[in-house]
């Protein structure tokens, strides 16, 4: 028995002390807790590092060929029903543990500096540790009930973190949208769990898979009901991993702090849906129609996510739709039975996307002093550009993540995405054509993000308060120069050092406001007494850069774990050895082989498509081709002096489709939200007017009847007998006419 396995139950509980102690501290000794707030960040990193050590040891044992281990404790026993809690250690668990802990540590280190100015610093770390604990509990769960409990905890933590800045209405709406959308999937997951228990009589994975496999192969099960239960289980994964059509919450989740965006999109919440499908893969593989349904949802999500990312202006939303598309690739691989390729791409994408999101946070961090603390401005790529010389380290690492996601060798995502593309061609040429085309779109929109952010000149514009003029920073910071003349009312800036005749906007020198500048609204100014310091885009601090450095190294080298190097008796393929227990469980050959000649041919084809997408993005958005674009090459499409209206319409349709999110949010608002609201109002009106009306009417009628009868009673028995006999006579006459006549 491996030395770590008996103690693996402690892994989900390791991050919890920070959450508990911070909560109690803020409740009972808030001042002391806040004064020691940086200590909690250190403790958070330390505890999650301990969990990482456990995870590394478990992963090493799995790579060495250890068997699957499961530990169970009885919780409820009642006649034939028993519910057990425990943990399951296999290759899938070890992979997810490594992803969660490594990315989680980088996010914690990054967040210490990124959130240092925020009043909710301690609350943020309390939520973050609870989030990590919930994910660790989810991936180590040994049965469906336990998974559902942690599944809901992950959803609750995501609600708290997405709406962390809940005073902003847009953030409050975003967390509600994520919560409600995921409730749809969670309800389906709950129904699927209950349905599977009805079929198999067990929640434990081993027993469940074994019984279900026997029932299917012996044809002693209603396949329609089994497929329905499997579809409901997959519905939970659709919502959690932002697959079509329950993807609408993902771009709005960007309203949370950027470290949360990295954590949600890399190794936690969206990976939970992929993990669920991978965990239930032995069940899904017995139902071919469900496998096809999974692959169909995956390929639709691949294409939809890529097209919606084409025209986004918010840098984080562009990366969010990229995540959606890449998760579609992983789901496609699961659906076509390429279990190894799916988990391989899950690993490589996690590190590459975490690098990109933390890089975008560094960019936003550098832009906020200029445009003000407004996500509409600091995240808007239209206002960026020319950041290369201000944030060179962020630019280099962001380029690594971009190239990796584009599928350029030898970076991480190239190896995994190429494997998915090859497997999709063997499964369905139609799916393969869509997947290859989307690879080109991925290269296009990712380099669009990179070029809009770092290439060219800074594109921030300022307008005179009276609306008469507008100035552009790059006309001063790069091309234009202003003379330092304090008496000149049109002088934009006046340097304190009067001996210097030339002034550049972005420098480390201190400037006073000239007369011209006094009439201009600077939302980015930072006041120090009677003087103003004009901040400039600057590189992030060392703690933020440390996380970016480490994730950059992962992006460079993590792809090599899946390269099979087969040289005679020497065989080196870490990923296949890592996945051997799970692959054997699926009755598949654990030795992954590759024809290198065929691999190179396919790689040349896929890389050529990616390079073509990069070229188109560079032509449209890069400064290198700016002189060619100024020639208005669209004139080449002219016929008899008129531009191609057809081409313009196509471009407008694509742009509007992407910028308006495919009109899917509008569809949900128009046909679901409004109709549900109308139905609720109708139900409320029915309940208020009819149901309450009848009840209240009976009460009012009784009151008036009682009041009326009160005056009839005079105390004479003969009057009472007369009224009584009158009513009896009327009643008897009615009975006679109704039944006799």
C-alpha positions in Angstrom: 0.0 0.0 0.0 1.4 3.4 -1.0 2.4 5.5 1.9 0.4 8.6 1.0 -2.9 6.9 0.1 -4.2 6.3 3.6 -3.8 10.0 4.4 -5.2 11.4 1.1 -8.5 12.2 2.8 -6.9 15.2 4.4 -6.2 16.9 1.1 -9.6 18.7 0.7 -9.3 19.9 4.3 -5.9 21.5 4.1 -7.0 24.9 2.7 -10.0 25.2 5.1 -8.3 26.6 8.2 -7.7 29.9 6.5 -11.4 30.2 5.6 -12.5 29.4 9.1 -9.9 31.5 11.0 -10.3 34.5 8.7 -14.1 34.3 9.1 -13.9 34.0 12.9 -11.3 36.7 13.1 -13.3 39.2 11.1 -16.3 38.4 13.3 -14.7 38.7 16.7 -11.3 40.6 16.3 -11.6 42.4 13.0 -8.9 45.0 13.7 -6.2 42.5 14.6 -7.2 40.2 11.7 -7.0 43.1 9.2 -3.6 44.2 10.6 -2.2 40.8 9.9 -3.8 40.4 6.5 -0.6 39.7 4.6 0.1 36.8 6.9 -3.1 35.0 5.7 -1.8 35.1 2.1 1.4 33.4 3.2 -0.5 30.8 5.2 -2.8 30.2 2.2 0.2 29.6 -0.1 1.9 27.4 2.5 -1.2 25.1 3.1 -1.9 24.7 -0.6 1.8 23.9 -1.1 1.4 21.1 1.4 -1.6 19.8 -0.6 0.7 20.0 -3.7 3.3 17.8 -2.1 0.6 15.2 -1.4 -0.6 15.5 -5.0 2.9 15.1 -6.4 3.5 11.9 -4.4 0.2 10.5 -5.5 0.9 11.3 -9.1 4.4 9.7 -8.9 2.8 6.5 -7.5 0.3 6.5 -10.4 3.0 7.0 -13.0 4.9 4.1 -11.5 1.9 1.9 -12.1 0.0 1.9 -8.8 -3.5 0.5 -8.9 -6.7 2.3 -8.2 -7.4 2.7 -4.5 -10.6 3.5 -2.8 -11.3 4.1 0.9 -14.9 4.2 2.2 -16.7 4.9 5.5 -20.3 4.1 6.2 -22.4 7.1 6.9 -26.0 5.8 6.7 -27.3 2.2 6.8 -31.0 1.5 6.6 -32.2 -2.0 5.6 -31.1 -2.3 1.9 -29.9 1.3 1.6 -26.4 2.3 2.6 -24.6 5.5 1.9 -20.8 5.7 2.2 -18.4 8.6 2.1 -14.8 8.2 1.1 -12.2 9.1 -1.5 -10.9 7.6 -4.7 -7.3 7.7 -5.9 -6.6 7.0 -9.5 -4.9 8.7 -12.5 -7.7 11.1 -13.1 -7.7 12.2 -9.5 -4.0 12.7 -9.5 -4.1 14.8 -12.7 -6.8 17.1 -11.3 -5.0 17.4 -7.9 -1.8 18.6 -9.7 -3.8 21.1 -11.8 -5.8 22.5 -8.9 -2.9 22.9 -6.6 -0.3 24.3 -9.0 -2.6 26.8 -10.6 -4.1 27.6 -7.2 -0.8 28.5 -5.7 0.1 30.7 -8.6 -3.2 32.5 -8.3 -2.8 33.0 -4.5 0.7 34.5 -5.0 -0.6 36.7 -7.8 -3.6 37.8 -5.8 -1.6 39.0 -2.8 -0.4 42.0 -4.9 -3.3 42.3 -7.3 -5.8 42.6 -4.5 -3.6 44.5 -2.0 -5.5 47.8 -2.5 -8.9 46.2 -2.1 -10.9 46.5 1.1 -12.1 43.0 0.7 -8.6 41.5 0.7 -9.3 39.0 3.6 -12.7 38.1 2.3 -11.2 37.3 -1.1 -8.7 34.9 0.4 -11.3 33.3 2.5 -13.5 32.6 -0.6 -10.4 31.5 -2.6 -9.4 28.9 -0.1 -12.9 27.6 0.3 -13.0 27.4 -3.5 -9.8 25.3 -3.6 -11.0 23.1 -0.8 -14.3 22.4 -2.7 -12.5 21.5 -5.9 -10.1 19.2 -4.1 -13.1 17.5 -2.4 -14.9 17.2 -5.8 -12.0 15.4 -7.6 -11.3 13.0 -4.7 -15.0 11.9 -4.3 -15.8 8.3 -4.5 -19.5 8.4 -5.3 -22.1 10.6 -7.0 -23.7 11.9 -3.9 -20.4 13.2 -2.6 -19.6 14.7 -6.0 -23.0 16.5 -5.9 -22.3 18.0 -2.5 -18.9 19.4 -3.6 -20.4 20.4 -7.0 -22.8 22.7 -5.2 -20.1 24.1 -3.0 -18.0 25.0 -6.1 -21.1 26.7 -7.5 -21.6 28.6 -4.3 -18.0 29.7 -4.2 -18.1 30.8 -7.8 -21.2 32.9 -7.0 -19.4 34.6 -4.2 -16.2 35.2 -6.2 -17.8 36.4 -9.5 -19.9 38.8 -7.4 -17.0 39.8 -5.2 -17.5 43.5 -6.1 -21.2 43.2 -5.4 -21.7 46.9 -5.1 -21.3 47.1 -8.8 -24.7 46.2 -10.4 -23.1 44.5 -13.4 -21.1 42.2 -11.1 -24.2 41.4 -9.0 -26.1 40.5 -12.2 -23.2 38.4 -13.5 -23.0 36.2 -10.4 -26.8 35.8 -10.4 -26.7 34.8 -14.1 -23.9 32.3 -13.4 -25.8 30.9 -10.4 -29.2 30.5 -12.2 -27.7 29.1 -15.3 -25.8 26.5 -13.4 -28.9 25.6 -11.4 -30.4 24.3 -14.7 -27.5 21.9 -15.1 -27.4 21.0 -11.4 -31.0 20.1 -11.4 -30.4 17.8 -14.4 -27.4 16.3 -12.6 -29.5 15.5 -9.5 -32.2 13.8 -11.6 -29.5 11.8 -13.4 -28.0 10.7 -10.2 -31.3 9.5 -8.8 -32.1 7.8 -12.1 -28.8 5.9 -12.1 -29.5 4.8 -8.5 -32.9 3.6 -9.6 -31.2 1.5 -12.3 -28.1 0.2 -10.5 -29.0 0.6 -6.8 -25.6 2.1 -6.0 -23.9 5.5 -5.9 -20.3 4.2 -5.8 -18.5 4.4 -9.1 -17.0 0.9 -9.1 -20.3 -0.8 -8.4 -22.3 1.6 -10.6 -20.1 1.0 -13.6 -19.9 -2.8 -13.2 -23.7 -3.2 -12.7 -24.6 -0.8 -15.5 -22.2 -2.5 -17.9 -23.7 -5.9 -17.1 -27.3 -4.6 -17.6 -26.5 -3.0 -20.9 -24.7 -6.0 -22.4 -27.3 -8.4 -21.2 -30.0 -6.1 -22.6 -31.9 -6.1 -19.3 -32.3 -2.4 -19.1 -34.5 0.2 -20.8 -31.9 1.9 -23.0 -34.1 4.9 -23.5 -34.3 5.5 -19.7 -30.6 4.8 -19.4 -29.8 7.3 -22.1 -32.1 9.9 -20.5 -30.3 9.5 -17.2 -26.9 9.8 -18.9 -28.1 12.9 -20.8 -29.2 14.5 -17.5 -25.8 13.8 -16.0 -24.2 15.4 -19.0 -26.4 18.4 -18.6 -24.6 19.2 -15.4 -21.3 19.1 -17.3 -22.7 21.3 -20.0 -23.6 24.1 -17.6 -20.4 23.9 -15.5 -18.0 23.7 -18.4 -19.9 26.4 -20.4 -21.0 24.2 -23.3 -23.7 25.3 -25.7 -26.4 26.4 -24.9 -25.6 27.0 -21.2 -22.5 28.9 -21.9 -24.0 32.4 -21.5 -22.7 32.8 -17.9 -19.1 32.5 -18.8 -18.3 35.9 -20.4 -20.2 37.7 -17.7 -18.1 35.9 -15.1 -15.3 38.2 -16.1 -16.8 40.9 -13.8 -15.0 39.2 -10.9 -11.4 40.0 -10.1 -8.9 38.8 -12.7 -7.3 36.1 -10.5 -10.7 34.5 -10.2 -11.1 34.5 -14.0 -7.8 32.6 -14.2 -8.8 30.1 -11.5 -12.3 29.6 -13.0 -11.1 29.2 -16.5 -8.0 27.2 -15.9 -8.3 24.4 -13.3 -11.4 24.7 -11.2 -15.0 25.4 -12.1 -15.0 24.9 -15.9 -12.7 21.9 -15.5 -15.3 20.3 -13.1 -17.6 19.5 -16.0 -14.8 17.9 -18.0 -13.8 16.0 -14.9 -17.4 14.7 -14.5 -17.5 13.4 -18.0 -14.1 11.8 -17.6 -15.2 10.2 -14.3 -18.4 8.8 -15.9 -16.6 7.8 -19.1 -17.0 4.1 -18.5 -20.8 4.7 -18.3 -21.1 6.9 -21.3 -19.0 4.6 -23.5 -21.6 1.9 -23.3 -24.2 4.3 -24.8 -23.1 5.2 -28.4 -25.8 7.8 -28.9 -24.7 9.6 -25.8 -21.1 9.6 -27.0 -22.3 11.1 -30.3 -24.3 13.7 -28.4 -21.3 14.7 -26.3 -19.2 15.1 -29.5 -21.9 17.1 -31.2 -22.2 19.5 -28.3 -18.4 19.7 -28.2 -18.0 20.6 -31.9 -20.8 23.2 -31.8 -19.2 24.8 -28.8 -15.8 24.8 -30.5 -17.1 26.7 -33.5 -19.5 29.0 -31.5 -16.8 30.0 -29.0 -14.4 30.9 -31.7 -16.8 33.0 -33.7 -18.0 34.9 -30.7 -14.4 35.8 -29.8 -13.7 37.4 -33.1 -15.0 40.9 -32.4 -15.0 41.3 -28.6 -13.4 44.4 -27.2 -13.0 43.4 -23.6 -9.7 41.4 -23.3 -11.1 39.1 -20.6 -14.2 38.4 -22.6 -12.1 37.4 -25.6 -10.2 35.0 -23.4 -13.5 33.7 -21.9 -14.8 32.8 -25.3 -11.5 31.2 -26.1 -11.9 29.1 -23.0 -15.3 28.1 -24.2 -14.0 27.0 -27.6 -11.0 25.0 -26.1 -13.4 23.3 -23.7 -15.4 22.3 -26.7 -12.3 20.7 -28.1 -11.9 18.7 -24.9 -15.6 17.7 -24.9 -15.3 16.7 -28.6 -12.3 14.4 -27.7 -14.4 12.8 -24.9 -17.3 12.3 -27.3 -15.2 10.6 -30.0 -13.6 8.3 -27.3 -10.2 10.0 -27.3 -9.8 9.9 -23.5 -6.1 10.5 -23.5 -6.2 13.4 -25.9 -8.9 15.1 -23.9 -7.1 14.9 -20.6 -3.8 16.0 -22.3 -5.5 19.1 -23.7 -7.1 19.8 -20.3 -3.6 19.9 -18.8 -1.9 22.0 -21.5 -4.9 24.4 -21.8 -5.1 24.9 -18.1 -1.5 26.3 -17.8 -1.7 28.3 -21.0 -5.0 29.9 -20.2 -4.0 30.7 -16.6 -0.9 32.4 -18.0 -3.1 34.5 -20.4 -5.5 35.5 -17.7 -2.9 36.5 -15.3 -1.1 38.3 -18.1 -4.4 40.2 -18.9 -4.6 41.1 -15.2 -1.1 42.5 -15.4 -2.2 44.6 -18.4 -5.3 45.8 -16.7 -3.3 46.6 -13.6 -1.0 48.8 -15.8 -3.9 50.5 -17.5 -6.0 51.4 -14.5 -3.9 54.4 -13.3 -4.4 55.9 -16.8 -8.0 55.3 -17.5 -9.3 55.1 -14.0 -10.6 52.0 -12.1 -13.3 51.2 -14.7 -13.5 47.8 -16.3 -15.1 49.3 -19.3 -11.9 51.2 -20.0 -9.1 49.3 -18.4 -10.2 46.0 -20.1 -11.0 47.6 -23.4 -8.5 46.6 -26.1 -9.6 49.6 -28.2 -7.9 51.9 -25.6 -4.7 49.8 -25.5 -1.9 49.4 -27.9 1.8 50.1 -27.8 2.3 48.5 -24.4 5.3 46.5 -25.5 7.8 49.0 -24.2 6.0 49.5 -20.9 5.3 45.9 -20.0 7.9 43.8 -21.8 7.8 40.8 -19.4 4.1 40.6 -19.6 4.2 41.0 -23.3 6.7 38.1 -23.7 4.8 35.7 -21.5 1.5 36.7 -23.1 3.0 35.9 -26.5 4.0 32.5 -25.2 0.4 31.8 -24.1 -1.0 33.1 -27.4 1.3 31.0 -29.5 0.5 27.9 -27.4 -3.2 28.4 -27.8 -2.7 28.9 -31.5 -1.1 25.5 -31.7 2.4 26.6 -32.6 5.2 24.0 -31.8 6.8 23.2 -29.5 4.5 24.9 -27.0 2.1 23.0 -24.8 -1.2 23.2 -26.6 0.3 22.2 -30.0 0.8 18.6 -28.9 -2.6 18.1 -27.4 -4.7 20.0 -29.9 -3.0 18.2 -32.8 -3.8 14.9 -31.3 -7.5 15.9 -31.0 -7.5 17.1 -34.6 -6.1 13.8 -35.9 -8.5 11.7 -33.8 -11.4 13.8 -35.0 -10.5 13.2 -38.6 -10.6 9.4 -38.0 -14.0 9.8 -36.3 -15.8 12.2 -38.8 -14.4 14.2 -41.7 -17.2 16.8 -41.1 -16.2 17.3 -37.4 -12.5 17.4 -38.5 -13.1 20.2 -41.1 -14.9 22.2 -38.4 -12.2 21.6 -35.9 -9.4 22.5 -38.3 -11.2 25.6 -39.4 -11.7 26.6 -35.8 -7.9 26.2 -35.2 -7.4 28.9 -37.8 -10.0 31.1 -36.2 -8.3 30.6 -32.8 -5.0 31.8 -34.2 -6.8 34.8 -35.7 -8.6 36.0 -32.6 -5.8 35.3 -30.3 -3.3 37.3 -32.3 -6.0 40.0 -32.7 -6.0 40.2 -28.9 -2.2 40.3 -28.8 -1.8 42.9 -31.5 -4.5 45.2 -30.2 -2.9 45.1 -26.8 0.8 45.4 -27.5 1.3 46.6 -31.1 1.1 50.1 -32.5 0.5 53.1 -30.3 -1.5 53.8 -27.2 -5.0 54.6 -28.3 -6.6 56.5 -25.4 -8.6 59.7 -26.4 -9.6 62.6 -24.1 -12.3 65.1 -24.9 -12.4 68.7 -23.8 -15.0 69.4 -21.2 -16.9 71.6 -23.6 -16.7 68.9 -26.3 -14.7 71.1 -28.7 -11.5 69.0 -29.0 -10.2 65.6 -28.5 -6.6 64.6 -27.9 -4.9 61.2 -28.4 -2.1 60.2 -26.0 0.0 58.5 -28.7 0.3 61.8 -30.6 2.2 63.1 -27.7 3.9 60.1 -26.1 5.3 58.7 -29.4 5.2 61.1 -32.2 4.4 64.6 -30.9 6.4 66.9 -28.7 5.2 69.9 -26.8 7.3 73.0 -26.0 7.5 73.8 -22.3 6.1 77.4 -22.2 4.3 78.2 -19.0 2.8 81.4 -20.5 1.4 79.5 -23.5 -2.3 78.9 -22.8 -2.3 76.1 -25.4 0.5 74.2 -23.8 -0.7 70.7 -22.9 1.9 70.0 -20.2 4.4 72.1 -18.4 7.5 70.4 -17.0 8.7 71.5 -13.6 12.3 71.6 -15.0 12.0 74.7 -17.3 15.5 74.1 -18.8 14.1 71.2 -20.7 12.5 72.5 -23.9 10.8 69.2 -25.0 8.3 67.2 -23.1 7.1 63.6 -23.6 3.9 62.5 -22.0 5.0 59.2 -20.6 8.1 59.6 -18.4 9.1 59.3 -14.8 9.3 63.1 -14.3 6.8 65.2 -12.5 4.6 67.6 -14.3 2.2 70.4 -13.5 -0.9 71.1 -15.4 -0.7 73.7 -18.1 -3.6 76.0 -18.9 -4.8 73.8 -21.7 -4.8 70.8 -19.5 -7.0 72.5 -16.9 -9.8 72.4 -19.4 -9.5 68.7 -20.0 -11.0 65.9 -18.0 -8.3 63.5 -16.8 -10.0 60.5 -15.2 -6.6 58.9 -14.7 -4.9 61.6 -12.6 -3.6 60.9 -9.1 -3.6 64.0 -6.8 -0.7 64.8 -4.5 -1.4 68.1 -2.8 -1.4 70.9 -5.4 0.5 68.8 -8.0 -0.5 66.0 -10.2 1.5 62.9 -11.2 0.7 61.5 -14.6 1.1 57.8 -14.2 2.1 55.7 -17.2 1.7 52.0 -18.1 4.1 50.1 -16.0 5.2 46.5 -15.4 3.6 44.6 -12.5 5.4 43.9 -9.2 7.6 40.9 -8.7 5.0 38.8 -6.9 2.7 39.1 -9.8 5.5 38.4 -12.3 6.6 35.4 -10.4 3.3 33.6 -11.1 3.5 34.6 -14.7 7.1 33.3 -15.0 6.2 29.9 -13.5 3.1 29.5 -15.7 5.2 30.5 -18.7 7.6 27.7 -17.9 4.7 25.3 -17.7 3.5 26.5 -21.1 6.9 25.9 -22.6 7.5 22.4 -21.2 4.3 20.7 -20.0 3.4 19.5 -23.5 6.4 17.2 -23.6 4.8 14.8 -21.0 2.5 13.6 -23.8 5.1 13.0 -26.5 5.7 9.3 -27.0 9.4 8.7 -27.6 9.6 5.0 -28.6 13.2 4.0 -29.5 13.4 0.2 -29.4 13.4 -1.0 -25.9 13.2 2.6 -24.5 9.7 3.9 -24.2 9.1 7.3 -22.6 5.5 8.6 -22.4 4.7 10.1 -19.0 1.1 10.8 -19.8 0.3 7.3 -21.0 1.9 5.8 -18.0 0.0 8.3 -15.8 -3.3 7.2 -17.4 -2.6 3.5 -17.6 -4.9 2.4 -14.8 -7.8 4.4 -16.2 -7.2 3.3 -19.8 -7.0 -0.3 -18.7 -10.3 0.2 -16.9 -11.8 1.3 -20.2 -10.4 -1.9 -21.9 -8.1 0.0 -24.1 -4.4 -0.5 -25.0 -2.4 1.6 -22.6 0.6 1.8 -25.0 0.0 4.9 -27.1 2.0 4.8 -30.3 2.3 7.3 -33.1 3.5 7.2 -36.7 5.9 10.1 -36.8 5.8 10.5 -40.5 2.0 10.8 -40.4 2.3 13.0 -37.3 4.6 15.5 -39.1 2.4 15.7 -42.2 -0.7 16.4 -40.0 1.3 18.9 -37.9 2.4 20.8 -41.0 -1.2 21.0 -42.1 -2.5 22.2 -38.8 0.4 24.6 -38.2 -0.1 26.1 -41.7 -3.8 26.8 -40.9 -2.7 28.5 -37.6 0.0 30.6 -39.4 -2.6 31.7 -42.0 -4.9 32.9 -39.2 -1.9 34.7 -37.6 -1.1 36.3 -41.0 -4.7 37.6 -41.5 -4.8 39.0 -37.9 -1.4 40.7 -38.5 -2.6 42.2 -41.8 -5.7 43.6 -40.3 -4.4 44.7 -36.9 -0.6 44.8 -37.0 1.4 48.0 -37.5 3.7 46.3 -40.0 1.0 46.2 -42.6 -0.5 49.6 -41.8 0.9 51.2 -45.0 -0.7 48.5 -47.1 -4.0 48.9 -45.4 -3.9 52.6 -46.1 -4.1 51.8 -49.8 -7.6 50.4 -49.2 -7.0 47.0 -50.7 -10.7 46.4 -50.6 -10.8 48.4 -53.9 -9.4 45.2 -55.4 -13.0 43.8 -55.0 -14.5 46.8 -56.9 -16.4 46.2 -60.0 -17.0 49.2 -62.3 -16.0 51.6 -59.6 -18.4 50.3 -56.9 -17.3 48.4 -53.8 -18.5 44.9 -53.3 -21.6 45.4 -51.3 -21.8 41.6 -50.8 -18.4 41.5 -49.1 -19.4 44.4 -46.8 -22.6 42.7 -45.8 -20.8 39.5 -45.0 -18.2 41.3 -42.8 -21.0 43.2 -41.1 -23.0 40.1 -40.4 -19.9 38.3 -38.9 -19.0 41.3 -36.8 -22.5 41.8 -35.5 -22.9 38.1 -34.8 -19.7 38.1 -32.8 -20.0 41.4 -31.0 -23.7 40.6 -30.0 -22.7 37.2 -28.7 -24.5 35.4 -31.4 -27.8 36.9 -30.2 -28.1 34.0 -27.8 -28.4 36.2 -24.8 -31.1 38.3 -26.6 -32.9 35.1 -27.4 -32.9 33.9 -23.8 -34.0 37.4 -22.6 -36.8 37.6 -25.2 -38.2 34.1 -25.1 -37.3 32.7 -21.8 -36.7 35.5 -19.2 -39.6 37.7 -20.3 -42.0 34.7 -20.8 -41.1 33.3 -17.4 -41.6 36.7 -15.8 -45.0 37.0 -17.5 -46.0 33.6 -16.4 -44.9 34.5 -12.9 -46.9 37.7 -13.0 -49.9 35.7 -14.3 -49.6 33.1 -11.6 -49.2 35.8 -9.0 -52.3 37.6 -10.3 -54.3 34.3 -10.4 -53.3 33.5 -6.8 -54.0 37.0 -5.6 -57.3 37.6 -7.3 -58.9 34.2 -7.5 -57.5 32.0 -4.8 -57.1 34.8 -2.2 -60.3 36.4 -3.6 -62.4 33.3 -2.8 -60.9 32.9 0.6 -61.3 36.6 1.5 -64.8 36.6 -0.1 -66.0 33.8 2.1 -64.7 35.6 5.1 -66.4 38.9 4.1 -69.6 37.1 3.2 -69.6 35.3 6.6 -69.1 38.7 8.3 -72.1 40.3 6.5 -74.3 37.3 7.0 -73.5 37.2 10.6 -74.2 40.9 10.9 -77.6 40.4 9.1 -78.7 37.5 11.2 -77.8 39.3 14.3 -80.7 41.8 13.7 -83.2 39.0 12.8 -83.1 37.4 16.2 -85.7 39.0 18.4 -85.9 36.3 21.1 -89.3 34.9 19.9 -89.3 31.1 19.4 -92.3 31.3 16.9 -90.1 33.5 14.6 -87.2 31.1 14.7 -89.6 28.2 13.9 -91.0 30.1 11.0 -87.6 30.8 9.4 -86.5 27.3 10.0 -89.5 25.7 8.4 -89.3 28.1 5.5 -85.7 27.0 4.8 -86.6 23.3 5.2 -89.6 23.8 2.8 -87.5 25.5 0.2 -84.8 22.8 0.5 -87.4 19.9 0.1 -89.0 21.6 -2.9 -85.7 21.9 -4.5 -84.8 18.3 -3.9 -88.2 17.2 -5.3 -87.8 19.2 -8.5 -84.2 18.1 -9.0 -84.6 14.3 -8.4 -88.2 13.5 -9.0 -89.2 15.8 -11.9 
